[in-house]
Amino acid sequence: MALAAERMRAMRERRRARGLRELRLVVPDARSNAVRRRIARQVAGLRGERERAAMEWIEAVSEFDGG
């Protein structure tokens, strides 16, 4: 059996041959209580009218037609 590193290398080569590229993302862990508290604080600080204006702007400049 091939070593894990060899299998990963082979998989990446197969993907590259198909025109794919590996992308790794590091995101906050929503299961963490500390992260959940931080998100709750940030949400509590949102201001409705300001957020609504931001969403309207995003929709106005979006490539998608919404219908």
CHARMM internal coordinates of N, CA and C (Angstrom, degrees):
IC EDIT
DIST 1 N 1 CA 1.4483
DIST 1 CA 1 C 1.5357
ANGL 1 N 1 CA 1 C 108.28
DIST 1 C 2 N 1.3101
ANGL 1 CA 1 C 2 N 115.38
DIHE 1 N 1 CA 1 C 2 N 139.48
DIST 2 N 2 CA 1.4677
ANGL 1 C 2 N 2 CA 121.14
DIHE 1 CA 1 C 2 N 2 CA -179.68
DIST 2 CA 2 C 1.5239
ANGL 2 N 2 CA 2 C 110.27
DIHE 1 C 2 N 2 CA 2 C -71.80
DIST 2 C 3 N 1.3064
ANGL 2 CA 2 C 3 N 114.97
DIHE 2 N 2 CA 2 C 3 N 148.74
DIST 3 N 3 CA 1.4593
ANGL 2 C 3 N 3 CA 119.61
DIHE 2 CA 2 C 3 N 3 CA 175.80
DIST 3 CA 3 C 1.5212
ANGL 3 N 3 CA 3 C 109.73
DIHE 2 C 3 N 3 CA 3 C -65.56
DIST 3 C 4 N 1.3165
ANGL 3 CA 3 C 4 N 115.79
DIHE 3 N 3 CA 3 C 4 N 154.97
DIST 4 N 4 CA 1.4661
ANGL 3 C 4 N 4 CA 120.28
DIHE 3 CA 3 C 4 N 4 CA -178.26
DIST 4 CA 4 C 1.5239
ANGL 4 N 4 CA 4 C 111.28
DIHE 3 C 4 N 4 CA 4 C -56.91
DIST 4 C 5 N 1.3337
ANGL 4 CA 4 C 5 N 117.83
DIHE 4 N 4 CA 4 C 5 N -41.78
DIST 5 N 5 CA 1.4665
ANGL 4 C 5 N 5 CA 120.94
DIHE 4 CA 4 C 5 N 5 CA -179.29
DIST 5 CA 5 C 1.5230
ANGL 5 N 5 CA 5 C 110.95
DIHE 4 C 5 N 5 CA 5 C -62.75
DIST 5 C 6 N 1.3231
ANGL 5 CA 5 C 6 N 116.84
DIHE 5 N 5 CA 5 C 6 N -37.85
DIST 6 N 6 CA 1.4671
ANGL 5 C 6 N 6 CA 120.64
DIHE 5 CA 5 C 6 N 6 CA 178.66
DIST 6 CA 6 C 1.5258
ANGL 6 N 6 CA 6 C 110.95
DIHE 5 C 6 N 6 CA 6 C -68.06
DIST 6 C 7 N 1.3354
ANGL 6 CA 6 C 7 N 116.06
DIHE 6 N 6 CA 6 C 7 N -40.63
DIST 7 N 7 CA 1.4735
ANGL 6 C 7 N 7 CA 119.28
DIHE 6 CA 6 C 7 N 7 CA 178.50
DIST 7 CA 7 C 1.5234
ANGL 7 N 7 CA 7 C 110.77
DIHE 6 C 7 N 7 CA 7 C -63.97
DIST 7 C 8 N 1.3331
ANGL 7 CA 7 C 8 N 116.75
DIHE 7 N 7 CA 7 C 8 N -41.18
DIST 8 N 8 CA 1.4683
ANGL 7 C 8 N 8 CA 120.55
DIHE 7 CA 7 C 8 N 8 CA 178.77
DIST 8 CA 8 C 1.5266
ANGL 8 N 8 CA 8 C 110.75
DIHE 7 C 8 N 8 CA 8 C -64.48
DIST 8 C 9 N 1.3281
ANGL 8 CA 8 C 9 N 116.89
DIHE 8 N 8 CA 8 C 9 N -42.98
DIST 9 N 9 CA 1.4643
ANGL 8 C 9 N 9 CA 120.93
DIHE 8 CA 8 C 9 N 9 CA 178.98
DIST 9 CA 9 C 1.5250
ANGL 9 N 9 CA 9 C 110.00
DIHE 8 C 9 N 9 CA 9 C -60.77
DIST 9 C 10 N 1.3214
ANGL 9 CA 9 C 10 N 116.83
DIHE 9 N 9 CA 9 C 10 N -44.49
DIST 10 N 10 CA 1.4589
ANGL 9 C 10 N 10 CA 120.96
DIHE 9 CA 9 C 10 N 10 CA 179.55
DIST 10 CA 10 C 1.5287
ANGL 10 N 10 CA 10 C 110.88
DIHE 9 C 10 N 10 CA 10 C -63.61
DIST 10 C 11 N 1.3296
ANGL 10 CA 10 C 11 N 116.35
DIHE 10 N 10 CA 10 C 11 N -40.59
DIST 11 N 11 CA 1.4681
ANGL 10 C 11 N 11 CA 119.91
DIHE 10 CA 10 C 11 N 11 CA 179.25
DIST 11 CA 11 C 1.5306
ANGL 11 N 11 CA 11 C 110.12
DIHE 10 C 11 N 11 CA 11 C -64.27
DIST 11 C 12 N 1.3439
ANGL 11 CA 11 C 12 N 117.47
DIHE 11 N 11 CA 11 C 12 N -44.13
DIST 12 N 12 CA 1.4662
ANGL 11 C 12 N 12 CA 120.18
DIHE 11 CA 11 C 12 N 12 CA 178.56
DIST 12 CA 12 C 1.5265
ANGL 12 N 12 CA 12 C 111.09
DIHE 11 C 12 N 12 CA 12 C -62.19
DIST 12 C 13 N 1.3173
ANGL 12 CA 12 C 13 N 117.25
DIHE 12 N 12 CA 12 C 13 N -40.18
DIST 13 N 13 CA 1.4672
ANGL 12 C 13 N 13 CA 120.33
DIHE 12 CA 12 C 13 N 13 CA 178.29
DIST 13 CA 13 C 1.5244
ANGL 13 N 13 CA 13 C 111.03
DIHE 12 C 13 N 13 CA 13 C -63.54
DIST 13 C 14 N 1.3346
ANGL 13 CA 13 C 14 N 117.20
DIHE 13 N 13 CA 13 C 14 N -41.69
DIST 14 N 14 CA 1.4750
ANGL 13 C 14 N 14 CA 120.11
DIHE 13 CA 13 C 14 N 14 CA 177.87
DIST 14 CA 14 C 1.5273
ANGL 14 N 14 CA 14 C 110.51
DIHE 13 C 14 N 14 CA 14 C -62.48
DIST 14 C 15 N 1.3042
ANGL 14 CA 14 C 15 N 115.94
DIHE 14 N 14 CA 14 C 15 N -42.38
DIST 15 N 15 CA 1.4693
ANGL 14 C 15 N 15 CA 119.14
DIHE 14 CA 14 C 15 N 15 CA 179.21
DIST 15 CA 15 C 1.5202
ANGL 15 N 15 CA 15 C 111.35
DIHE 14 C 15 N 15 CA 15 C -65.10
DIST 15 C 16 N 1.3385
ANGL 15 CA 15 C 16 N 117.08
DIHE 15 N 15 CA 15 C 16 N -43.65
DIST 16 N 16 CA 1.4721
ANGL 15 C 16 N 16 CA 119.73
DIHE 15 CA 15 C 16 N 16 CA 178.08
DIST 16 CA 16 C 1.5164
ANGL 16 N 16 CA 16 C 110.85
DIHE 15 C 16 N 16 CA 16 C -59.81
DIST 16 C 17 N 1.3255
ANGL 16 CA 16 C 17 N 116.45
DIHE 16 N 16 CA 16 C 17 N -39.27
DIST 17 N 17 CA 1.4684
ANGL 16 C 17 N 17 CA 120.87
DIHE 16 CA 16 C 17 N 17 CA 179.31
DIST 17 CA 17 C 1.5293
ANGL 17 N 17 CA 17 C 110.68
DIHE 16 C 17 N 17 CA 17 C -63.15
DIST 17 C 18 N 1.3376
ANGL 17 CA 17 C 18 N 116.97
DIHE 17 N 17 CA 17 C 18 N -27.33
DIST 18 N 18 CA 1.4701
ANGL 17 C 18 N 18 CA 121.10
DIHE 17 CA 17 C 18 N 18 CA 177.73
DIST 18 CA 18 C 1.5244
ANGL 18 N 18 CA 18 C 111.80
DIHE 17 C 18 N 18 CA 18 C -89.85
DIST 18 C 19 N 1.3380
ANGL 18 CA 18 C 19 N 116.45
DIHE 18 N 18 CA 18 C 19 N 5.10
DIST 19 N 19 CA 1.4565
ANGL 18 C 19 N 19 CA 120.00
DIHE 18 CA 18 C 19 N 19 CA 178.15
DIST 19 CA 19 C 1.5202
ANGL 19 N 19 CA 19 C 113.69
DIHE 18 C 19 N 19 CA 19 C 84.00
DIST 19 C 20 N 1.3185
ANGL 19 CA 19 C 20 N 117.03
DIHE 19 N 19 CA 19 C 20 N 18.39
DIST 20 N 20 CA 1.4648
ANGL 19 C 20 N 20 CA 120.92
DIHE 19 CA 19 C 20 N 20 CA -179.59
DIST 20 CA 20 C 1.5169
ANGL 20 N 20 CA 20 C 109.99
DIHE 19 C 20 N 20 CA 20 C -103.09
DIST 20 C 21 N 1.3129
ANGL 20 CA 20 C 21 N 115.04
DIHE 20 N 20 CA 20 C 21 N 154.56
DIST 21 N 21 CA 1.4622
ANGL 20 C 21 N 21 CA 121.34
DIHE 20 CA 20 C 21 N 21 CA 179.17
DIST 21 CA 21 C 1.5139
ANGL 21 N 21 CA 21 C 108.96
DIHE 20 C 21 N 21 CA 21 C -131.31
DIST 21 C 22 N 1.3129
ANGL 21 CA 21 C 22 N 116.78
DIHE 21 N 21 CA 21 C 22 N 136.06
DIST 22 N 22 CA 1.4582
ANGL 21 C 22 N 22 CA 121.28
DIHE 21 CA 21 C 22 N 22 CA 179.72
DIST 22 CA 22 C 1.5253
ANGL 22 N 22 CA 22 C 110.17
DIHE 21 C 22 N 22 CA 22 C -74.07
DIST 22 C 23 N 1.2941
ANGL 22 CA 22 C 23 N 115.45
DIHE 22 N 22 CA 22 C 23 N 138.17
DIST 23 N 23 CA 1.4621
ANGL 22 C 23 N 23 CA 121.64
DIHE 22 CA 22 C 23 N 23 CA 178.40
DIST 23 CA 23 C 1.5162
ANGL 23 N 23 CA 23 C 107.32
DIHE 22 C 23 N 23 CA 23 C -132.06
DIST 23 C 24 N 1.3189
ANGL 23 CA 23 C 24 N 116.49
DIHE 23 N 23 CA 23 C 24 N 127.48
DIST 24 N 24 CA 1.4618
ANGL 23 C 24 N 24 CA 120.85
DIHE 23 CA 23 C 24 N 24 CA 179.29
DIST 24 CA 24 C 1.5228
ANGL 24 N 24 CA 24 C 108.84
DIHE 23 C 24 N 24 CA 24 C -111.65
DIST 24 C 25 N 1.3062
ANGL 24 CA 24 C 25 N 115.18
DIHE 24 N 24 CA 24 C 25 N 134.04
DIST 25 N 25 CA 1.4570
ANGL 24 C 25 N 25 CA 121.42
DIHE 24 CA 24 C 25 N 25 CA 178.66
DIST 25 CA 25 C 1.5182
ANGL 25 N 25 CA 25 C 109.40
DIHE 24 C 25 N 25 CA 25 C -119.80
DIST 25 C 26 N 1.2995
ANGL 25 CA 25 C 26 N 116.24
DIHE 25 N 25 CA 25 C 26 N 140.79
DIST 26 N 26 CA 1.4544
ANGL 25 C 26 N 26 CA 121.56
DIHE 25 CA 25 C 26 N 26 CA 172.86
DIST 26 CA 26 C 1.5216
ANGL 26 N 26 CA 26 C 105.77
DIHE 25 C 26 N 26 CA 26 C -116.20
DIST 26 C 27 N 1.3085
ANGL 26 CA 26 C 27 N 116.01
DIHE 26 N 26 CA 26 C 27 N 120.52
DIST 27 N 27 CA 1.4652
ANGL 26 C 27 N 27 CA 121.37
DIHE 26 CA 26 C 27 N 27 CA -176.21
DIST 27 CA 27 C 1.5219
ANGL 27 N 27 CA 27 C 109.66
DIHE 26 C 27 N 27 CA 27 C -127.44
DIST 27 C 28 N 1.3288
ANGL 27 CA 27 C 28 N 117.40
DIHE 27 N 27 CA 27 C 28 N 157.74
DIST 28 N 28 CA 1.4646
ANGL 27 C 28 N 28 CA 120.01
DIHE 27 CA 27 C 28 N 28 CA 177.00
DIST 28 CA 28 C 1.5340
ANGL 28 N 28 CA 28 C 110.18
DIHE 27 C 28 N 28 CA 28 C -60.77
DIST 28 C 29 N 1.3121
ANGL 28 CA 28 C 29 N 116.21
DIHE 28 N 28 CA 28 C 29 N 142.99
DIST 29 N 29 CA 1.4613
ANGL 28 C 29 N 29 CA 122.26
DIHE 28 CA 28 C 29 N 29 CA 179.51
DIST 29 CA 29 C 1.5229
ANGL 29 N 29 CA 29 C 109.29
DIHE 28 C 29 N 29 CA 29 C -86.34
DIST 29 C 30 N 1.3081
ANGL 29 CA 29 C 30 N 116.73
DIHE 29 N 29 CA 29 C 30 N 105.32
DIST 30 N 30 CA 1.4690
ANGL 29 C 30 N 30 CA 121.61
DIHE 29 CA 29 C 30 N 30 CA -177.29
DIST 30 CA 30 C 1.5256
ANGL 30 N 30 CA 30 C 112.35
DIHE 29 C 30 N 30 CA 30 C -66.98
DIST 30 C 31 N 1.3231
ANGL 30 CA 30 C 31 N 118.32
DIHE 30 N 30 CA 30 C 31 N -8.67
DIST 31 N 31 CA 1.4678
ANGL 30 C 31 N 31 CA 120.82
DIHE 30 CA 30 C 31 N 31 CA 176.37
DIST 31 CA 31 C 1.5306
ANGL 31 N 31 CA 31 C 111.52
DIHE 30 C 31 N 31 CA 31 C -82.09
DIST 31 C 32 N 1.3390
ANGL 31 CA 31 C 32 N 116.21
DIHE 31 N 31 CA 31 C 32 N -14.72
DIST 32 N 32 CA 1.4603
ANGL 31 C 32 N 32 CA 121.37
DIHE 31 CA 31 C 32 N 32 CA -178.58
DIST 32 CA 32 C 1.5314
ANGL 32 N 32 CA 32 C 110.07
DIHE 31 C 32 N 32 CA 32 C -78.51
DIST 32 C 33 N 1.3276
ANGL 32 CA 32 C 33 N 116.27
DIHE 32 N 32 CA 32 C 33 N 130.99
DIST 33 N 33 CA 1.4702
ANGL 32 C 33 N 33 CA 119.82
DIHE 32 CA 32 C 33 N 33 CA 178.69
DIST 33 CA 33 C 1.5169
ANGL 33 N 33 CA 33 C 111.38
DIHE 32 C 33 N 33 CA 33 C -61.29
DIST 33 C 34 N 1.3278
ANGL 33 CA 33 C 34 N 117.59
DIHE 33 N 33 CA 33 C 34 N -38.02
DIST 34 N 34 CA 1.4675
ANGL 33 C 34 N 34 CA 120.52
DIHE 33 CA 33 C 34 N 34 CA -179.98
DIST 34 CA 34 C 1.5247
ANGL 34 N 34 CA 34 C 110.45
DIHE 33 C 34 N 34 CA 34 C -63.05
DIST 34 C 35 N 1.3231
ANGL 34 CA 34 C 35 N 116.88
DIHE 34 N 34 CA 34 C 35 N -41.58
DIST 35 N 35 CA 1.4684
ANGL 34 C 35 N 35 CA 120.81
DIHE 34 CA 34 C 35 N 35 CA 178.97
DIST 35 CA 35 C 1.5275
ANGL 35 N 35 CA 35 C 109.55
DIHE 34 C 35 N 35 CA 35 C -66.93
DIST 35 C 36 N 1.3160
ANGL 35 CA 35 C 36 N 116.98
DIHE 35 N 35 CA 35 C 36 N -42.99
DIST 36 N 36 CA 1.4686
ANGL 35 C 36 N 36 CA 120.27
DIHE 35 CA 35 C 36 N 36 CA -179.67
DIST 36 CA 36 C 1.5266
ANGL 36 N 36 CA 36 C 111.05
DIHE 35 C 36 N 36 CA 36 C -62.03
DIST 36 C 37 N 1.3376
ANGL 36 CA 36 C 37 N 116.95
DIHE 36 N 36 CA 36 C 37 N -39.59
DIST 37 N 37 CA 1.4743
ANGL 36 C 37 N 37 CA 119.58
DIHE 36 CA 36 C 37 N 37 CA 177.50
DIST 37 CA 37 C 1.5272
ANGL 37 N 37 CA 37 C 110.54
DIHE 36 C 37 N 37 CA 37 C -65.23
DIST 37 C 38 N 1.3222
ANGL 37 CA 37 C 38 N 116.86
DIHE 37 N 37 CA 37 C 38 N -42.26
DIST 38 N 38 CA 1.4686
ANGL 37 C 38 N 38 CA 120.38
DIHE 37 CA 37 C 38 N 38 CA 179.72
DIST 38 CA 38 C 1.5286
ANGL 38 N 38 CA 38 C 110.50
DIHE 37 C 38 N 38 CA 38 C -62.60
DIST 38 C 39 N 1.3251
ANGL 38 CA 38 C 39 N 117.11
DIHE 38 N 38 CA 38 C 39 N -42.86
DIST 39 N 39 CA 1.4709
ANGL 38 C 39 N 39 CA 120.31
DIHE 38 CA 38 C 39 N 39 CA 178.28
DIST 39 CA 39 C 1.5222
ANGL 39 N 39 CA 39 C 110.17
DIHE 38 C 39 N 39 CA 39 C -63.66
DIST 39 C 40 N 1.3212
ANGL 39 CA 39 C 40 N 117.27
DIHE 39 N 39 CA 39 C 40 N -42.32
DIST 40 N 40 CA 1.4686
ANGL 39 C 40 N 40 CA 120.72
DIHE 39 CA 39 C 40 N 40 CA 179.88
DIST 40 CA 40 C 1.5221
ANGL 40 N 40 CA 40 C 110.82
DIHE 39 C 40 N 40 CA 40 C -61.08
DIST 40 C 41 N 1.3517
ANGL 40 CA 40 C 41 N 117.42
DIHE 40 N 40 CA 40 C 41 N -41.63
DIST 41 N 41 CA 1.4663
ANGL 40 C 41 N 41 CA 120.31
DIHE 40 CA 40 C 41 N 41 CA 177.50
DIST 41 CA 41 C 1.5240
ANGL 41 N 41 CA 41 C 110.71
DIHE 40 C 41 N 41 CA 41 C -62.49
DIST 41 C 42 N 1.3348
ANGL 41 CA 41 C 42 N 116.11
DIHE 41 N 41 CA 41 C 42 N -42.31
DIST 42 N 42 CA 1.4604
ANGL 41 C 42 N 42 CA 119.42
DIHE 41 CA 41 C 42 N 42 CA -178.92
DIST 42 CA 42 C 1.5265
ANGL 42 N 42 CA 42 C 111.22
DIHE 41 C 42 N 42 CA 42 C -66.26
DIST 42 C 43 N 1.3117
ANGL 42 CA 42 C 43 N 116.85
DIHE 42 N 42 CA 42 C 43 N -41.43
DIST 43 N 43 CA 1.4737
ANGL 42 C 43 N 43 CA 120.30
DIHE 42 CA 42 C 43 N 43 CA 178.76
DIST 43 CA 43 C 1.5215
ANGL 43 N 43 CA 43 C 110.07
DIHE 42 C 43 N 43 CA 43 C -64.82
DIST 43 C 44 N 1.3210
ANGL 43 CA 43 C 44 N 117.22
DIHE 43 N 43 CA 43 C 44 N -40.78
DIST 44 N 44 CA 1.4666
ANGL 43 C 44 N 44 CA 120.56
DIHE 43 CA 43 C 44 N 44 CA 179.88
DIST 44 CA 44 C 1.5266
ANGL 44 N 44 CA 44 C 111.03
DIHE 43 C 44 N 44 CA 44 C -62.28
DIST 44 C 45 N 1.3236
ANGL 44 CA 44 C 45 N 117.46
DIHE 44 N 44 CA 44 C 45 N -26.68
DIST 45 N 45 CA 1.4609
ANGL 44 C 45 N 45 CA 120.77
DIHE 44 CA 44 C 45 N 45 CA -179.19
DIST 45 CA 45 C 1.5161
ANGL 45 N 45 CA 45 C 114.52
DIHE 44 C 45 N 45 CA 45 C -85.77
DIST 45 C 46 N 1.3264
ANGL 45 CA 45 C 46 N 117.18
DIHE 45 N 45 CA 45 C 46 N -2.56
DIST 46 N 46 CA 1.4682
ANGL 45 C 46 N 46 CA 119.66
DIHE 45 CA 45 C 46 N 46 CA -179.89
DIST 46 CA 46 C 1.5280
ANGL 46 N 46 CA 46 C 110.50
DIHE 45 C 46 N 46 CA 46 C -70.87
DIST 46 C 47 N 1.3083
ANGL 46 CA 46 C 47 N 115.77
DIHE 46 N 46 CA 46 C 47 N 145.73
DIST 47 N 47 CA 1.4569
ANGL 46 C 47 N 47 CA 121.49
DIHE 46 CA 46 C 47 N 47 CA 177.16
DIST 47 CA 47 C 1.5205
ANGL 47 N 47 CA 47 C 108.05
DIHE 46 C 47 N 47 CA 47 C -113.82
DIST 47 C 48 N 1.3314
ANGL 47 CA 47 C 48 N 115.91
DIHE 47 N 47 CA 47 C 48 N 120.30
DIST 48 N 48 CA 1.4595
ANGL 47 C 48 N 48 CA 123.11
DIHE 47 CA 47 C 48 N 48 CA -172.34
DIST 48 CA 48 C 1.5142
ANGL 48 N 48 CA 48 C 115.24
DIHE 47 C 48 N 48 CA 48 C -49.40
DIST 48 C 49 N 1.3145
ANGL 48 CA 48 C 49 N 117.65
DIHE 48 N 48 CA 48 C 49 N -52.45
DIST 49 N 49 CA 1.4713
ANGL 48 C 49 N 49 CA 120.39
DIHE 48 CA 48 C 49 N 49 CA -175.94
DIST 49 CA 49 C 1.5277
ANGL 49 N 49 CA 49 C 111.08
DIHE 48 C 49 N 49 CA 49 C -65.06
DIST 49 C 50 N 1.3079
ANGL 49 CA 49 C 50 N 115.80
DIHE 49 N 49 CA 49 C 50 N -41.47
DIST 50 N 50 CA 1.4736
ANGL 49 C 50 N 50 CA 119.29
DIHE 49 CA 49 C 50 N 50 CA 179.68
DIST 50 CA 50 C 1.5369
ANGL 50 N 50 CA 50 C 110.59
DIHE 49 C 50 N 50 CA 50 C -64.55
DIST 50 C 51 N 1.3240
ANGL 50 CA 50 C 51 N 117.10
DIHE 50 N 50 CA 50 C 51 N -42.77
DIST 51 N 51 CA 1.4668
ANGL 50 C 51 N 51 CA 121.06
DIHE 50 CA 50 C 51 N 51 CA 179.07
DIST 51 CA 51 C 1.5252
ANGL 51 N 51 CA 51 C 110.58
DIHE 50 C 51 N 51 CA 51 C -66.20
DIST 51 C 52 N 1.3125
ANGL 51 CA 51 C 52 N 116.78
DIHE 51 N 51 CA 51 C 52 N -38.99
DIST 52 N 52 CA 1.4651
ANGL 51 C 52 N 52 CA 121.04
DIHE 51 CA 51 C 52 N 52 CA 178.67
DIST 52 CA 52 C 1.5292
ANGL 52 N 52 CA 52 C 110.20
DIHE 51 C 52 N 52 CA 52 C -62.74
DIST 52 C 53 N 1.3309
ANGL 52 CA 52 C 53 N 116.55
DIHE 52 N 52 CA 52 C 53 N -42.61
DIST 53 N 53 CA 1.4669
ANGL 52 C 53 N 53 CA 120.53
DIHE 52 CA 52 C 53 N 53 CA 178.32
DIST 53 CA 53 C 1.5230
ANGL 53 N 53 CA 53 C 110.80
DIHE 52 C 53 N 53 CA 53 C -63.03
DIST 53 C 54 N 1.3259
ANGL 53 CA 53 C 54 N 116.60
DIHE 53 N 53 CA 53 C 54 N -39.50
DIST 54 N 54 CA 1.4636
ANGL 53 C 54 N 54 CA 120.16
DIHE 53 CA 53 C 54 N 54 CA 178.65
DIST 54 CA 54 C 1.5253
ANGL 54 N 54 CA 54 C 110.69
DIHE 53 C 54 N 54 CA 54 C -64.57
DIST 54 C 55 N 1.3310
ANGL 54 CA 54 C 55 N 116.98
DIHE 54 N 54 CA 54 C 55 N -43.50
DIST 55 N 55 CA 1.4700
ANGL 54 C 55 N 55 CA 120.43
DIHE 54 CA 54 C 55 N 55 CA 179.23
DIST 55 CA 55 C 1.5272
ANGL 55 N 55 CA 55 C 111.34
DIHE 54 C 55 N 55 CA 55 C -65.24
DIST 55 C 56 N 1.3119
ANGL 55 CA 55 C 56 N 117.33
DIHE 55 N 55 CA 55 C 56 N -38.72
DIST 56 N 56 CA 1.4668
ANGL 55 C 56 N 56 CA 120.14
DIHE 55 CA 55 C 56 N 56 CA 177.34
DIST 56 CA 56 C 1.5174
ANGL 56 N 56 CA 56 C 110.70
DIHE 55 C 56 N 56 CA 56 C -63.31
DIST 56 C 57 N 1.3314
ANGL 56 CA 56 C 57 N 116.99
DIHE 56 N 56 CA 56 C 57 N -39.88
DIST 57 N 57 CA 1.4663
ANGL 56 C 57 N 57 CA 120.10
DIHE 56 CA 56 C 57 N 57 CA 178.10
DIST 57 CA 57 C 1.5272
ANGL 57 N 57 CA 57 C 110.41
DIHE 56 C 57 N 57 CA 57 C -65.11
DIST 57 C 58 N 1.3329
ANGL 57 CA 57 C 58 N 116.64
DIHE 57 N 57 CA 57 C 58 N -44.44
DIST 58 N 58 CA 1.4642
ANGL 57 C 58 N 58 CA 120.20
DIHE 57 CA 57 C 58 N 58 CA 179.34
DIST 58 CA 58 C 1.5260
ANGL 58 N 58 CA 58 C 109.94
DIHE 57 C 58 N 58 CA 58 C -59.34
DIST 58 C 59 N 1.3111
ANGL 58 CA 58 C 59 N 117.41
DIHE 58 N 58 CA 58 C 59 N -44.56
DIST 59 N 59 CA 1.4626
ANGL 58 C 59 N 59 CA 120.79
DIHE 58 CA 58 C 59 N 59 CA 178.70
DIST 59 CA 59 C 1.5226
ANGL 59 N 59 CA 59 C 111.22
DIHE 58 C 59 N 59 CA 59 C -63.57
DIST 59 C 60 N 1.3322
ANGL 59 CA 59 C 60 N 117.57
DIHE 59 N 59 CA 59 C 60 N -37.43
DIST 60 N 60 CA 1.4585
ANGL 59 C 60 N 60 CA 121.22
DIHE 59 CA 59 C 60 N 60 CA -178.21
DIST 60 CA 60 C 1.5298
ANGL 60 N 60 CA 60 C 111.74
DIHE 59 C 60 N 60 CA 60 C -67.10
DIST 60 C 61 N 1.3111
ANGL 60 CA 60 C 61 N 117.79
DIHE 60 N 60 CA 60 C 61 N -34.04
DIST 61 N 61 CA 1.4744
ANGL 60 C 61 N 61 CA 120.34
DIHE 60 CA 60 C 61 N 61 CA -177.29
DIST 61 CA 61 C 1.5156
ANGL 61 N 61 CA 61 C 112.17
DIHE 60 C 61 N 61 CA 61 C -98.08
DIST 61 C 62 N 1.3115
ANGL 61 CA 61 C 62 N 117.49
DIHE 61 N 61 CA 61 C 62 N 1.18
DIST 62 N 62 CA 1.4602
ANGL 61 C 62 N 62 CA 121.87
DIHE 61 CA 61 C 62 N 62 CA -176.94
DIST 62 CA 62 C 1.5245
ANGL 62 N 62 CA 62 C 111.09
DIHE 61 C 62 N 62 CA 62 C -69.46
DIST 62 C 63 N 1.3310
ANGL 62 CA 62 C 63 N 115.16
DIHE 62 N 62 CA 62 C 63 N 149.01
DIST 63 N 63 CA 1.4609
ANGL 62 C 63 N 63 CA 120.63
DIHE 62 CA 62 C 63 N 63 CA 175.30
DIST 63 CA 63 C 1.5178
ANGL 63 N 63 CA 63 C 111.87
DIHE 62 C 63 N 63 CA 63 C -76.77
DIST 63 C 64 N 1.3129
ANGL 63 CA 63 C 64 N 116.61
DIHE 63 N 63 CA 63 C 64 N -18.21
DIST 64 N 64 CA 1.4576
ANGL 63 C 64 N 64 CA 120.94
DIHE 63 CA 63 C 64 N 64 CA -175.90
DIST 64 CA 64 C 1.5238
ANGL 64 N 64 CA 64 C 109.49
DIHE 63 C 64 N 64 CA 64 C -87.20
DIST 64 C 65 N 1.3009
ANGL 64 CA 64 C 65 N 116.19
DIHE 64 N 64 CA 64 C 65 N 142.34
DIST 65 N 65 CA 1.4534
ANGL 64 C 65 N 65 CA 119.42
DIHE 64 CA 64 C 65 N 65 CA -174.94
DIST 65 CA 65 C 1.5241
ANGL 65 N 65 CA 65 C 113.62
DIHE 64 C 65 N 65 CA 65 C -91.69
DIST 65 C 66 N 1.3306
ANGL 65 CA 65 C 66 N 118.24
DIHE 65 N 65 CA 65 C 66 N -3.97
DIST 66 N 66 CA 1.4561
ANGL 65 C 66 N 66 CA 121.09
DIHE 65 CA 65 C 66 N 66 CA 175.51
DIST 66 CA 66 C 1.5114
ANGL 66 N 66 CA 66 C 114.59
DIHE 65 C 66 N 66 CA 66 C 69.72
DIST 66 C 67 N 1.2801
ANGL 66 CA 66 C 67 N 119.71
DIHE 66 N 66 CA 66 C 67 N 6.64
DIST 67 N 67 CA 1.4588
ANGL 66 C 67 N 67 CA 118.75
DIHE 66 CA 66 C 67 N 67 CA 179.82
DIST 67 CA 67 C 1.4140
ANGL 67 N 67 CA 67 C 110.35
DIHE 66 C 67 N 67 CA 67 C -151.55
END
COOR INIT
IC SEED 1 N 1 CA 1 C
IC BUILD
